[in-house]
Amino acid sequence: MAETGSYQEVIVVGGGPAGLMAAGQAASRGLRVVLLEKKHLPARKLGITGQGRCNLTNTAAMNDFLRSFGHGAKFMRFALGRFFNQDLVSFFDALGLETVEERGGRIFPRTQQASDVVRTLVGWVKESGVKIQSGRAVRQVVAEQGRVQGVVADRQGAKEEFVGTDNIIIATGGASFPATGSTGDGYALARALGHEIVPVYPGLVPLETAGDTAPMMQGLSLRNVQAGIYVQGKKQAQDFGEMLFTHFGVSGPIVLTLSREAVQALNRNQEVKLVIDLKPAVSHTALKSRISSRMHARGKRKISNILKEFLPIKMIPVFLEKSGIDPDKPGSELTSPEHKALRMWCKELCLDITGHRSFNEAIITSGGVKLSEVDPRTMQSRKVSGLYFAGEVLDIDADTGGYNLQAAFSTGWVAGNSVGAKKA
Ligand SMILES: Cc1cc2nc3c(=O)[nH]c(=O)nc-3n(C[C@H](O)[C@H](O)[C@H](O)COP(=O)(O)OP(=O)(O)OC[C@H]3O[C@@H](n4cnc5c(N)ncnc54)[C@H](O)[C@@H]3O)c2cc1C
């Protein structure tokens, strides 16, 4: 039996970017806000974003920005319309955290430290008057007759406690990188209140490949390549940029982006292939004549030497082994099927995708609280009055590039400015 504790005007569950923004906004409107965070410190995940540099948002214009959300674009239009990329940049600027724009419109803190973003955000939340209670996991949201009544939360070294309130914002994040505290609790909390949860699966996740081709090139990263995902032989998506070979398969920015289509197809038990074009700027025809002319011009040299003009060093022994070409063979003696094998390796290096990595390695979670059951103008539940959602707990996921953090901040901003509106 939970002990009965205090009454709060607003309870925010989860201290990630969405919960912190929501709590700070609500407190800035004069509401009494308590934020309950399961871990001993808030924003653990925010602190490791962007490989420790935190890609806060993206300068893309609204329609391009929305495109990165796939099916969630329509829902996100409202939140982004109220608090968009420039608003976020100005928000942090006003708090003394300058930002810089990098390739692809990606915005980072000038200091290149995600920890500075966390420190600035948490500092602002505390100054706004929010009481942050860390080490407190919310186990249940209590509602009666379609209205929230309060939460049951852990209390260190004591019994669970019931804390009463009329307003709850669930901002518990997804289920990826669970060591940061995001273990999917919000899905169970929402489901128990009658919300439908769109099935969740790892998003922006590395992919596993068949055979030893990729593992043999482990550690090799490629720049300016194009890769496409083929499902049952049909191209579903393609992207241009960087990728990486690993001990299990492939990773890196373009693989993470393409993983959305790949994971969905794998879930349907469909055949998935990744086809990599190492030389997207050169046509098959142009490459064919370039290979012939090089083999002719450097004819006396060993093929393993000439290949340095076509392939990264780490890839050469793998290509030679897989194509069965003798590394000592002089270039002029290469047969026409061997010329073709090199061209196909350069233009259509094909890897069978057999699976994806788990939530432990996924950047985000796809699926979550069904969007049609949440009012996008306020983030309030259409099922339970006084209940709000913000951030990744919703069925929202976007490409890499700063879009996911902007989604967390924007939905948090809207929830924080809508909660308890009648009393404000
Ligand atoms: C390695 C990595 C790098 C990333 N880099 C980027 C990037 O550079 N740019 C970008 O846009 N996105 C990035 N993302 C995605 C981005 O971090 C998330 O989309 C974002 O953090 C979601 O914010 P949130 O507030 O909804 O949830 P979270 O950040 O997951 O926060 C949820 C919080 O709720 C707490 N919580 C959970 N359950 C309970 C409970 N029962 N009671 C109390 N508290 C609870 C958790 O402890 C956690 O602190 C990255 C993700 C990962 C894993």
The ligand as an SDF file (V2000), in Angstrom:
LIG
                    3D

 53 58  0  0  0  0  0  0  0  0999 V2000
   23.5530    7.5240  -28.2490 C   0  0  0  0  0  0  0  0  0  0  0  0
   22.4570    8.4840  -28.6450 C   0  0  0  0  0  0  0  0  0  0  0  0
   22.7810    9.6390  -29.3410 C   0  0  0  0  0  0  0  0  0  0  0  0
   21.7680   10.5100  -29.7500 C   0  0  0  0  0  0  0  0  0  0  0  0
   22.1360   11.6600  -30.3860 N   0  0  0  0  0  0  0  0  0  0  0  0
   21.1700   12.5220  -30.7900 C   0  0  0  0  0  0  0  0  0  0  0  0
   21.5200   13.7610  -31.3910 C   0  0  0  0  0  0  0  0  0  0  0  0
   22.7030   14.1380  -31.4670 O   0  0  0  0  0  0  0  0  0  0  0  0
   20.5120   14.5560  -31.8400 N   0  0  0  0  0  0  0  0  0  0  0  0
   19.1820   14.2080  -31.7030 C   0  0  0  0  0  0  0  0  0  0  0  0
   18.3060   14.9550  -32.1490 O   0  0  0  0  0  0  0  0  0  0  0  0
   18.8220   13.0740  -31.0590 N   0  0  0  0  0  0  0  0  0  0  0  0
   19.7780   12.2340  -30.5990 C   0  0  0  0  0  0  0  0  0  0  0  0
   19.4120   11.1000  -29.9290 N   0  0  0  0  0  0  0  0  0  0  0  0
   17.9760   10.8650  -29.6300 C   0  0  0  0  0  0  0  0  0  0  0  0
   17.5470   11.7260  -28.4230 C   0  0  0  0  0  0  0  0  0  0  0  0
   18.5070   11.6070  -27.3970 O   0  0  0  0  0  0  0  0  0  0  0  0
   16.1820   11.2920  -27.8860 C   0  0  0  0  0  0  0  0  0  0  0  0
   15.2430   11.3130  -28.9370 O   0  0  0  0  0  0  0  0  0  0  0  0
   15.7350   12.2210  -26.7540 C   0  0  0  0  0  0  0  0  0  0  0  0
   16.6320   12.1330  -25.6620 O   0  0  0  0  0  0  0  0  0  0  0  0
   14.3170   11.9040  -26.2700 C   0  0  0  0  0  0  0  0  0  0  0  0
   14.0230   12.7720  -25.2140 O   0  0  0  0  0  0  0  0  0  0  0  0
   12.9180   12.4100  -24.1070 P   0  0  0  0  0  0  0  0  0  0  0  0
   12.9810   13.5110  -23.1080 O   0  0  0  0  0  0  0  0  0  0  0  0
   11.6420   12.1040  -24.7600 O   0  0  0  0  0  0  0  0  0  0  0  0
   13.4020   11.0490  -23.4670 O   0  0  0  0  0  0  0  0  0  0  0  0
   14.7860   10.6200  -22.7150 P   0  0  0  0  0  0  0  0  0  0  0  0
   15.9030   11.5150  -23.1190 O   0  0  0  0  0  0  0  0  0  0  0  0
   14.9090    9.1810  -22.9830 O   0  0  0  0  0  0  0  0  0  0  0  0
   14.4710   10.8870  -21.2100 O   0  0  0  0  0  0  0  0  0  0  0  0
   13.5070   10.1420  -20.4980 C   0  0  0  0  0  0  0  0  0  0  0  0
   13.7830   10.2880  -19.0030 C   0  0  0  0  0  0  0  0  0  0  0  0
   12.7110    9.6740  -18.2780 O   0  0  0  0  0  0  0  0  0  0  0  0
   13.2400    8.9490  -17.1910 C   0  0  0  0  0  0  0  0  0  0  0  0
   12.2880    7.9010  -16.8280 N   0  0  0  0  0  0  0  0  0  0  0  0
   11.9660    6.7900  -17.5200 C   0  0  0  0  0  0  0  0  0  0  0  0
   11.0440    6.0660  -16.8830 N   0  0  0  0  0  0  0  0  0  0  0  0
   10.7520    6.7450  -15.7300 C   0  0  0  0  0  0  0  0  0  0  0  0
    9.8810    6.5030  -14.6320 C   0  0  0  0  0  0  0  0  0  0  0  0
    9.0900    5.4330  -14.5670 N   0  0  0  0  0  0  0  0  0  0  0  0
    9.8510    7.4100  -13.6200 N   0  0  0  0  0  0  0  0  0  0  0  0
   10.6380    8.5120  -13.6410 C   0  0  0  0  0  0  0  0  0  0  0  0
   11.4950    8.7780  -14.6540 N   0  0  0  0  0  0  0  0  0  0  0  0
   11.5540    7.9020  -15.6960 C   0  0  0  0  0  0  0  0  0  0  0  0
   14.5580    8.4030  -17.7230 C   0  0  0  0  0  0  0  0  0  0  0  0
   15.4430    8.0510  -16.6860 O   0  0  0  0  0  0  0  0  0  0  0  0
   15.0520    9.5820  -18.5620 C   0  0  0  0  0  0  0  0  0  0  0  0
   15.8330   10.4730  -17.8050 O   0  0  0  0  0  0  0  0  0  0  0  0
   20.4080   10.2200  -29.4740 C   0  0  0  0  0  0  0  0  0  0  0  0
   20.0820    9.0650  -28.7670 C   0  0  0  0  0  0  0  0  0  0  0  0
   21.0910    8.1960  -28.3580 C   0  0  0  0  0  0  0  0  0  0  0  0
   20.7050    6.9650  -27.5800 C   0  0  0  0  0  0  0  0  0  0  0  0
  1  2  1  0
  2  3  1  0
  2 52  2  0
  3  4  2  0
  4  5  1  0
  4 50  1  0
  5  6  2  0
  6  7  1  0
  6 13  1  0
  7  8  2  0
  7  9  1  0
  9 10  1  0
 10 11  2  0
 10 12  1  0
 12 13  2  0
 13 14  1  0
 14 15  1  0
 14 50  1  0
 15 16  1  0
 16 17  1  0
 16 18  1  0
 18 19  1  0
 18 20  1  0
 20 21  1  0
 20 22  1  0
 22 23  1  0
 23 24  1  0
 24 25  2  0
 24 26  1  0
 24 27  1  0
 27 28  1  0
 28 29  2  0
 28 30  1  0
 28 31  1  0
 31 32  1  0
 32 33  1  0
 33 34  1  0
 33 48  1  0
 34 35  1  0
 35 36  1  0
 35 46  1  0
 36 37  1  0
 36 45  1  0
 37 38  2  0
 38 39  1  0
 39 40  1  0
 39 45  2  0
 40 41  1  0
 40 42  2  0
 42 43  1  0
 43 44  2  0
 44 45  1  0
 46 47  1  0
 46 48  1  0
 48 49  1  0
 50 51  2  0
 51 52  1  0
 52 53  1  0
M  END
$$$$
